[in-house]
Amino acid sequence: MKAIQSVEQEGQLVTITYADGQLNLQVVTPQIVRVQHGPWQPGHSYAIAGDKVQAAPYQVDRGSQEVVVTTAALKVVADAEGFVDLFDAAGTPLVQDFRGPRHALARDLSKAQADLAAAEGHDLAQVEAANANLVVKVLHEHEHLYGLGDKAGFMDKRGYEYDMWNTDNPVPQLENRTRLYKTVPFMIGLNDGHAYGLFFDSTERSHFDLGKESSDYFYYTSAIGTVDYYLIAGAGIPGVLEAYTYLTGRTPLPQKWTLGYQQSRWSYGTEAQVNYIADKMREYRLPCDVIHLDIDYMDGYRVFTVDHNHFPHFASQLSDLAKKGIKIVTIIDPGVKEDPGYHVYDEGVAQGLFAKNTDGSVYVNAVWPGAAVYPDFGRAKVRDWWANNVKFLTDNGVAGVWNDMNEPASFKGEIPDDIVFSDGDQPSTHATMHNVYGHNMSQATYDGLREQTGKRPFVISRAVYAGSQKYATVWTGDNHSLWVHLQWSVPLLCNLGLSGFAFAGTDIGGFGSDTTPELLTRWIEAAIFSPLLRNHSAIGTRAQEPWRFGEKTLGTYRKFLELRYHLIDYLYDLFEAGTRTGLPVMRPLAVHYPQDERAATINDEFLVGADLLAAPVLTPNTAERLVYLPAGEWCDFWTGKAYAGGRSYVIAAPLDALPLFARVGAILPWRPLTQYVDVATETTLGFKCFGNTGTYSHYQDDGESFAYETGAYNRYAVTVQNGAAKVTLTHQGYAKPYQTITVAVADGAVQTLTYDAATGSYRA
Ligand code: GLC
């Protein structure tokens, strides 16, 4: 840009005028600075709800060659060329603009060769179009890059390229797939233990090259728009995540039963089949809270209908199942069957609620019901209409909604870019609104469930945009029963967590292809701490319920479901903490051990909160594995055996075993085993102390309503000192404190504390 001409300051905005351009630095919070080229345009965002700009104090220093903006947490330096560098408060460089020339990736390919290869159907990398909106940053030798939502591959995204264009493609995912279902243009860099975040809040098609083209730099570019992104500095990855989720929202506290086990298949398509699944779960003593109904429960795949031939007593069946602790979640796709006489279609046409061709007629493509039309979810009116339709489900007793195919999927070729979808009340294009289609649909569903039930909505979505975590939990779409997909489930869920999506899960056992008893067993072990715990499989694949593979598989599966149910309060506590911190439940080791280079790229271990480390077996025919324990004192969760951290151990892991370690000094809630979550009956809670001394903060509420927002919750401080346990209620707003609390300490002794209503305290 060459030569700074003037610097102006207005509120949180610093505008630097150069000889040939303008650079805006908006101090959003002490941790977040928005960088924008050209005349300042605040615009509007789907990711960010409401005005997040704080009146944070900051200082501007103008030198002859640079402008420095300093907050309590960071320093942004804009130089005379318009390059922008981010430092932390101590002056440590976090991320800098790359100043050298880019080098094209060597492909050694002529146009004629490319045409020839394409003729056989080879999918050749597209030559990237020159783009004004290009951000190129220095990549340091030992830097690690995380986040970006649901990208394929391993933990560290360095060295690969990715596209943001929500895509439904059931072909097995491998490293060469640059795009999947989700668009989360947020990444975290970790260099020499220092973390920063970059958030590119654009719904347009965009591209990240994370050091594939060159190991000296990484870049972002989008199809349309100007340079516009957020720089985020915070104390380590937790600080960056806290700031990012402040901006885009945090995963809200879910209903507690949603943390229970969920059984699904495409499809449990009759009343008898659903009852059979429910009965088997109970008969085999497999704890279970949810059964999912895939598309076949509908009448001809018409959304917001039920096939009464196959479900003749739908509402009463759901109420009977609820008495047994089984909740029903139904799938809802966005594609509305083009079918005059079908009320949802008729209403949408009459009120102009569907996406349109450029000539104003309703746009038609095809999904499961055949010819289908697409609700125009960018408009509030359409979302309200959809939210009202959710009443049909809740009136029947449906407990949650699973939103699928909302990239949106289209069986008759890609939806053309110019199809008219709205951006608020303005006409826009499919190209601009595509990546927020699932986001807006999730919001509509969330609003509908909240309005109809008053409870915390349980919405599962396949397609999302940054910030959708406010409305929906996610699953990772159509994986396959392949060992590589089991291996990737760990980095995939960890990176989703680092992208703001604390509530996520994979299809346990694998969706496509036939599973094997061994794969299913290892999958339930690896997934047992997935926030969303659901076994789901595709039509025509081998039946995948836990009892289909004989006694051994069933027994191991049960053992792990029981572990999950014992630990549900730990997960719930992590969710509650996450609403304040933005930290996910499942965490890569780098979150808590940023200086540990070994931890930075681990793909087959993860932390659950800060206190548990799981090291599942992710390969066949394996009876032991190497487990790396980061610094500190650890103990084997099952045997109590002590291990010093900072090194690796060979740990025995026969087919029925999950290597699991607890941090010494950790205290974990350990609830009595139940076959489903029933908060009303929770009168006692246990805690396990891993060691002789520790502290823990436990949260309790009604597990379903929003009353906690106005103080209706209890908080307990649990302390163990030299083997002696103490429990104090530090906040009491929920009327049903536990009557008894037990605390087991390392030597096996169990102490029982009883609630004394007169004093509101616990006594031995
Ligand atoms: C999609 C979903 C899958 C579902 C199927 C049928 O493939 O990803 O989970 O079972 O559609 O609805």
Residues whose N, C-alpha, C, O or C-beta is under 5 A from the ligand:
A	BS01	GLC	W266 D294 I295 D404 G477 D478
